[in-house]
Amino acid sequence: MTLPDGLRLRRAHPQDLDDVMWLEHTSFPTDAWSASQMSGELYSPHGYYVVVETTEGGAPTIVGYAGLSSLAGNPVADVQTIAVAAEQRGKGIGRVLFTELLDEARRRGVQEVFLEVRADNPVAQAMYTAFGFERIAVRPRYYQPDGVDAWVMRASLTPAPSGPAPSGPAPSGPGPIGQETLDDRS
């Protein structure tokens, strides 16, 4: 899965908070996370947040983000959030973000991933189902103040391949991202 030209995937930084919060409030106008909640997630040693940003036309603009939470050594992870700017939807950005979260879960040795999704969001539900997630429960009126139910979804993961790193050219498209992207922003 690759991103359209002019976009790149990278690890999120705490300095991305303002841009992420702008997209958070635009995407979830009635039930957005607070800046302090999101800041806690970006700083958490248990979190793994990624962004998709533009690479053309001046300063980069964040057009999508997603986050995963998993305690070290825990075989379970939770998808915390995922959002894509309205004008960028339908281009596969959500799938790239979600794939990166699942890849990181595998790298961490996670065996099961859980998430909540609004019962009134069939597009997201279809994407999660396509990735092998199944609805296992409903949390009534979970999303407030709208009073919308949440579907709790779960998927089992196949382990990440182990052994020496493959030789040859690096794979194209999104893959493991980490410290090298942090160093690029100095």
Secondary structure as the mmCIF struct_conf table of DSSP 4:
data_model
#
loop_
_struct_conf.conf_type_id
_struct_conf.id
_struct_conf.beg_label_comp_id
_struct_conf.beg_label_asym_id
_struct_conf.beg_label_seq_id
_struct_conf.end_label_comp_id
_struct_conf.end_label_asym_id
_struct_conf.end_label_seq_id
HELX_LH_PP_P HELX_LH_PP_P1 LEU A 3 PRO A 4
TURN_TY1_P TURN_TY1_P1 ASP A 5 GLY A 6
STRN STRN1 LEU A 7 ARG A 11
HELX_RH_3T_P HELX_RH_3T_P1 PRO A 14 ASP A 16
HELX_RH_AL_P HELX_RH_AL_P1 LEU A 17 SER A 27
TURN_TY1_P TURN_TY1_P2 PRO A 29 ASP A 31
HELX_LH_PP_P HELX_LH_PP_P2 ALA A 32 SER A 34
HELX_RH_AL_P HELX_RH_AL_P2 ALA A 35 TYR A 43
TURN_TY1_P TURN_TY1_P3 PRO A 45 HIS A 46
STRN STRN2 GLY A 47 THR A 54
BEND BEND1 GLU A 56 ALA A 59
STRN STRN3 ILE A 62 SER A 69
TURN_TY1_P TURN_TY1_P4 ALA A 72 GLY A 73
BEND BEND2 PRO A 75 PRO A 75
STRN STRN4 VAL A 76 VAL A 84
HELX_RH_3T_P HELX_RH_3T_P2 ALA A 86 GLN A 88
TURN_TY1_P TURN_TY1_P5 ARG A 89 GLY A 90
BEND BEND3 LYS A 91 GLY A 92
HELX_RH_AL_P HELX_RH_AL_P3 ILE A 93 ARG A 107
TURN_TY1_P TURN_TY1_P6 ARG A 108 GLY A 109
STRN STRN5 GLU A 112 ARG A 118
TURN_TY1_P TURN_TY1_P7 ALA A 119 ASP A 120
HELX_RH_AL_P HELX_RH_AL_P4 PRO A 122 ALA A 130
TURN_TY1_P TURN_TY1_P8 PHE A 131 GLY A 132
STRN STRN6 GLU A 134 TYR A 143
TURN_TY1_P TURN_TY1_P9 GLN A 144 GLY A 147
STRN STRN7 VAL A 148 SER A 156
HELX_LH_PP_P HELX_LH_PP_P3 THR A 158 PRO A 161
BEND BEND4 GLY A 163 PRO A 164
HELX_LH_PP_P HELX_LH_PP_P4 ALA A 165 SER A 167
BEND BEND5 GLY A 168 PRO A 169
HELX_LH_PP_P HELX_LH_PP_P5 ALA A 170 PRO A 171
BEND BEND6 SER A 172 PRO A 174
HELX_RH_AL_P HELX_RH_AL_P5 GLN A 179 ASP A 183
TURN_TY1_P TURN_TY1_P10 ASP A 184 ARG A 185
#
